[in-house]
Amino acid sequence: MLITFKSKSSPELLMYQEHAQRILDVLHKSPGRGIITAAEAGAALALLEKEVAASKLKQQAEAEARTHDEKDEEEERTKKTAPVGFSTRAFPLLEMLRTAEKNGHDITWGV
């Protein structure tokens, strides 16, 4: 199922629900229908940026924990299919939140 995030200050943003779920969980929002008001945008930005930073640290720690041989194998696999991380998935919504906060617009979905 697709979730369409809408705001007057940005183009529509489409995400699969399975990818948006973690973002919405961090924001304590429901995937069915919701709103992030312009007043809430700053707090939502802070929460998501904190989660992105934690995600990057976790990914880096996992990479450092692998042995040299595992790293070589991993590099070969990622050349073929690189996974999309949380920070990459969250980036478009982070930009939408920044614009919404700056322009005083809400972000809605499911309506």
C-alpha positions in Angstrom: 0.0 0.0 0.0 1.2 3.5 -0.8 1.2 6.4 1.5 1.0 9.9 -0.1 2.4 12.7 2.1 1.0 16.1 1.1 1.9 19.7 2.0 1.2 23.0 0.3 4.9 23.8 0.5 6.2 20.7 -1.3 5.4 18.2 -4.0 3.5 15.1 -3.0 5.7 12.3 -1.6 4.9 8.7 -2.2 6.2 5.9 0.0 5.4 2.2 0.4 3.7 1.7 3.8 6.4 -0.8 4.8 9.1 1.8 4.3 7.1 4.7 5.9 6.2 2.5 8.9 9.5 3.0 10.8 9.4 6.7 10.1 5.8 7.0 11.4 6.6 4.8 14.4 9.4 7.2 15.4 6.9 10.1 15.1 4.2 8.2 17.0 1.9 8.5 14.0 -0.5 6.1 12.4 0.1 5.0 8.7 -3.7 5.1 7.9 -4.3 8.8 8.2 -2.5 11.6 10.0 -1.2 15.1 10.2 2.1 16.7 11.2 1.2 20.3 11.9 3.6 23.2 11.2 4.0 23.6 14.9 5.0 19.9 15.3 7.4 19.9 12.4 10.4 21.0 14.4 10.0 18.3 17.0 9.4 15.7 14.2 12.6 16.9 12.5 14.5 16.4 15.7 13.2 12.9 16.3 13.9 11.8 12.7 17.4 13.3 12.6 18.2 11.6 15.9 17.0 8.2 14.5 18.9 8.8 11.3 22.1 9.4 13.3 21.6 6.3 15.4 20.9 4.3 12.3 24.2 5.5 10.7 26.1 4.7 13.8 24.6 1.2 14.0 25.4 0.6 10.3 29.0 1.8 10.8 29.5 -0.4 13.9 28.2 -3.5 12.0 30.6 -2.8 9.2 33.5 -2.4 11.5 32.6 -5.7 13.3 32.9 -7.7 10.2 36.2 -9.5 9.4 38.3 -8.6 6.4 37.1 -11.6 4.4 33.5 -10.8 5.3 34.1 -7.2 4.1 35.4 -8.4 0.8 32.3 -10.7 0.3 30.0 -7.9 1.4 31.6 -5.4 -1.0 31.0 -7.9 -3.9 27.3 -8.3 -2.8 26.7 -4.6 -2.4 28.1 -3.9 -5.9 25.2 -6.0 -7.1 22.4 -5.0 -4.8 23.1 -2.2 -2.3 20.4 -2.0 0.4 18.6 1.3 1.0 19.2 2.5 4.5 16.9 4.3 6.9 18.6 7.7 6.3 18.0 7.4 2.5 14.4 6.5 3.0 13.8 9.3 5.5 15.5 12.0 3.5 12.6 13.1 1.3 10.3 13.4 4.3 13.0 15.3 6.3 13.1 17.8 3.4 9.3 18.1 3.4 9.3 18.7 7.1 11.9 21.4 6.8 10.0 23.2 4.1 6.7 22.8 5.9 8.1 24.2 9.1 9.7 27.1 7.2 6.5 28.0 5.3 4.1 27.2 8.2 2.3 24.4 6.4 1.0 21.1 7.7 1.8 17.6 6.2 -1.0 15.2 5.8 -1.5 11.7 4.6 -4.5 9.3 4.1 -6.9 12.2 3.6 
